[in-house]
Amino acid sequence: MKNKLTIVLAVVAALAAAAAGVYTARQQERTAPSAAAPATPSQAQHAALNTLLGLELADADGARQPLAHWKGKILVLNFWATWCPPCRHEIPAFSAMSSKYQDKGVQFVGISIDTASNVRSFQRERQVSYPLLIAEPSVVQLTESLGNAAQGLPFTVIVDKTGVISRVKVGMLSETDLDTTLGRLTRP
């Protein structure tokens, strides 16, 4: 009986998180500035980004990966979970864009709000062309300061070569929108 209750509660929590992400994304789309004119990051966002880039997160096999390793590159930091349908839906496009822009100084990093075993299983099912790391609870809290007030998923932060947040998106980021943003950031 306890196992059934635990499973039901986990499913309800997953659905609530996904719904919060979709709702927040729709609200932000109504009030967000156009993609051509990125918003200036706040001091809180900049501080949260610096904290995030100073961390080492484990990959699905437990190896620690310093996010500072990718400083100086355009970073696409995608917060996701295996139980989040919109997250799973956008990963193939992110993989395609990662391959397209890898020679132009762009690094994608998936930061999962999930367990290592779930991420390993996901990696066996799908080919992901970029590193997938596991977020610790403190990292999840950082997303609020990065611009994800509802802490919904998926959540993507795009950082330019100089370490400045160029784009923040709660909810799915379309391949076209991502391609446009990265094209703008990689122009000589």
Backbone torsions as a table, in degrees:
resi	resn	phi	psi	omega
1	MET	NA	-41.2	-179.8
2	LYS	-64.3	-38.4	179.3
3	ASN	-62.7	-42.5	179.2
4	LYS	-63.9	-43.1	179.3
5	LEU	-63.4	-42.1	178.7
6	THR	-61.8	-44.1	179.7
7	ILE	-64.1	-44.9	179.5
8	VAL	-61.1	-44.2	179.5
9	LEU	-64.5	-39.1	178.1
10	ALA	-64.0	-41.9	179.2
11	VAL	-65.6	-43.4	178.8
12	VAL	-61.7	-42.9	179.2
13	ALA	-63.9	-41.0	179.6
14	ALA	-64.2	-44.5	178.8
15	LEU	-64.5	-38.8	178.7
16	ALA	-65.1	-41.3	178.6
17	ALA	-65.4	-42.4	178.6
18	ALA	-63.7	-43.5	179.3
19	ALA	-63.6	-40.4	178.0
20	ALA	-62.6	-40.6	178.3
21	GLY	-63.0	-45.3	179.3
22	VAL	-63.9	-46.0	-179.7
23	TYR	-60.5	-47.8	-179.5
24	THR	-62.0	-42.2	179.5
25	ALA	-61.1	-43.7	179.6
26	ARG	-65.4	-39.0	178.0
27	GLN	-64.9	-42.3	-179.2
28	GLN	-68.4	-35.2	178.8
29	GLU	-62.4	-33.6	-179.8
30	ARG	-70.2	-29.8	-174.5
31	THR	-113.3	-4.7	-174.5
32	ALA	-75.7	148.0	173.0
33	PRO	-68.8	164.1	-178.5
34	SER	-65.6	158.8	-179.3
35	ALA	-63.9	-27.0	-178.0
36	ALA	-71.5	-22.4	-178.8
37	ALA	-121.5	84.1	-177.8
38	PRO	-64.1	146.1	179.6
39	ALA	-73.4	150.9	176.4
40	THR	-76.3	128.0	-179.2
41	PRO	-66.9	145.5	179.2
42	SER	-80.3	168.0	176.7
43	GLN	-62.1	-36.9	179.7
44	ALA	-65.4	-40.4	177.7
45	GLN	-64.5	-43.6	-179.6
46	HIS	-62.9	-43.1	178.9
47	ALA	-64.5	-42.7	179.3
48	ALA	-64.5	-39.7	178.4
49	LEU	-64.2	-44.3	178.0
50	ASN	-60.4	-40.1	176.7
51	THR	-62.9	-46.6	-179.7
52	LEU	-60.4	-46.1	-177.3
53	LEU	-69.9	-13.9	176.4
54	GLY	-88.5	-1.5	-176.8
55	LEU	-91.6	160.1	168.2
56	GLU	-115.5	123.7	179.1
57	LEU	-113.4	148.0	179.9
58	ALA	-79.6	144.5	169.9
59	ASP	-85.7	-176.6	-175.3
60	ALA	-64.8	-18.8	178.5
61	ASP	-96.4	1.1	177.4
62	GLY	93.9	-4.6	178.5
63	ALA	-73.3	133.1	-178.9
64	ARG	-80.1	133.4	-179.3
65	GLN	-120.4	116.2	177.3
66	PRO	-75.2	124.5	177.8
67	LEU	-65.9	-24.6	177.6
68	ALA	-62.8	-19.6	177.6
69	HIS	-55.6	-28.4	-176.1
70	TRP	-103.0	10.7	176.1
71	LYS	-60.6	145.0	-178.4
72	GLY	91.8	-7.7	175.3
73	LYS	-105.8	162.7	169.0
74	ILE	-76.1	123.8	-177.0
75	LEU	-108.3	133.6	171.0
76	VAL	-113.1	104.1	-177.6
77	LEU	-101.2	112.0	-175.3
78	ASN	-113.0	115.4	176.6
79	PHE	-89.1	128.8	-172.0
80	TRP	-153.9	177.2	174.4
81	ALA	-150.7	152.2	-179.5
82	THR	-67.1	-25.8	-178.3
83	TRP	-88.0	3.7	-176.8
84	CYS	-101.6	105.1	-178.1
85	PRO	-55.7	-44.1	178.4
86	PRO	-63.1	-33.5	177.8
87	CYS	-63.3	-48.6	-179.4
88	ARG	-62.6	-34.4	-178.6
89	HIS	-68.1	-37.9	-175.5
90	GLU	-84.9	-14.4	-176.6
91	ILE	-61.4	-40.7	177.6
92	PRO	-59.5	-39.4	177.1
93	ALA	-66.9	-39.2	177.6
94	PHE	-63.9	-39.5	177.4
95	SER	-63.1	-42.8	179.0
96	ALA	-63.0	-43.6	179.6
97	MET	-68.7	-34.6	176.9
98	SER	-60.8	-45.1	178.6
99	SER	-66.0	-41.4	-178.3
100	LYS	-62.7	-39.5	-172.5
101	TYR	-104.0	5.1	-175.4
102	GLN	-61.6	-31.4	179.7
103	ASP	-87.1	4.2	-179.4
104	LYS	-113.2	20.1	175.9
105	GLY	79.7	26.5	179.5
106	VAL	-109.2	133.1	177.6
107	GLN	-125.3	121.2	173.6
108	PHE	-90.3	143.1	174.4
109	VAL	-140.1	121.6	174.8
110	GLY	-90.4	126.0	179.2
111	ILE	-114.2	106.7	-172.3
112	SER	-89.0	136.6	174.4
113	ILE	-97.6	68.0	-169.6
114	ASP	-159.5	-175.9	178.2
115	THR	-92.2	156.0	178.6
116	ALA	-60.8	-39.4	-178.9
117	SER	-66.0	-37.8	176.9
118	ASN	-66.5	-38.6	179.1
119	VAL	-68.4	-40.9	176.5
120	ARG	-59.8	-44.3	178.4
121	SER	-62.1	-42.4	178.7
122	PHE	-61.4	-43.5	179.9
123	GLN	-63.8	-32.5	176.9
124	ARG	-69.6	-35.1	-179.5
125	GLU	-73.8	-38.0	-172.7
126	ARG	-130.1	147.4	174.9
127	GLN	-88.2	117.7	177.4
128	VAL	-113.8	126.1	-171.6
129	SER	-87.6	12.6	-179.2
130	TYR	-141.0	163.5	-177.7
131	PRO	-64.9	140.1	173.8
132	LEU	-115.2	120.1	-177.8
133	LEU	-114.6	162.5	-177.4
134	ILE	-106.1	125.0	179.8
135	ALA	-80.5	139.6	171.9
136	GLU	-90.0	162.1	-177.9
137	PRO	-53.1	-36.5	-179.6
138	SER	-65.0	-30.3	179.2
139	VAL	-69.9	-39.8	178.5
140	VAL	-60.5	-40.2	179.1
141	GLN	-64.9	-31.8	178.9
142	LEU	-63.6	-27.8	-177.4
143	THR	-61.8	-29.3	178.1
144	GLU	-62.5	-45.7	179.0
145	SER	-70.3	-23.9	178.6
146	LEU	-78.6	-9.6	177.7
147	GLY	122.0	12.0	-178.5
148	ASN	-112.4	71.3	-174.3
149	ALA	-56.9	-37.8	-179.1
150	ALA	-84.7	-6.3	-175.7
151	GLN	52.8	41.7	177.9
152	GLY	-83.4	164.1	178.2
153	LEU	-126.5	150.6	-7.9
154	PRO	-71.1	160.7	179.1
155	PHE	-141.2	126.4	-175.9
156	THR	-125.2	135.3	175.4
157	VAL	-121.5	126.6	177.0
158	ILE	-110.1	126.1	-175.4
159	VAL	-115.4	133.0	179.8
160	ASP	-78.1	177.3	-176.3
161	LYS	-60.3	-26.9	-177.5
162	THR	-87.5	-0.4	179.2
163	GLY	88.7	18.6	179.6
164	VAL	-104.0	135.9	178.0
165	ILE	-64.9	123.9	-179.9
166	SER	-100.1	-31.3	-175.1
167	ARG	-155.1	140.7	174.1
168	VAL	-130.8	132.9	-179.0
169	LYS	-140.0	120.3	171.4
170	VAL	-94.7	129.4	-176.1
171	GLY	97.9	-178.6	-176.6
172	MET	-65.1	139.5	175.4
173	LEU	-108.6	117.6	-175.7
174	SER	-68.1	154.7	179.3
175	GLU	-60.8	-39.9	179.6
176	THR	-63.9	-45.5	179.8
177	ASP	-64.1	-43.3	178.3
178	LEU	-62.8	-44.5	179.4
179	ASP	-61.3	-42.2	178.3
180	THR	-62.3	-46.4	-179.8
181	THR	-62.0	-47.3	-178.7
182	LEU	-68.9	-34.9	175.6
183	GLY	-60.1	-43.1	178.7
184	ARG	-64.5	-42.1	-176.9
185	LEU	-74.2	-22.5	-178.1
186	THR	-98.4	-1.1	176.8
187	ARG	-62.8	138.3	179.2
188	PRO	-66.5	NA	NA
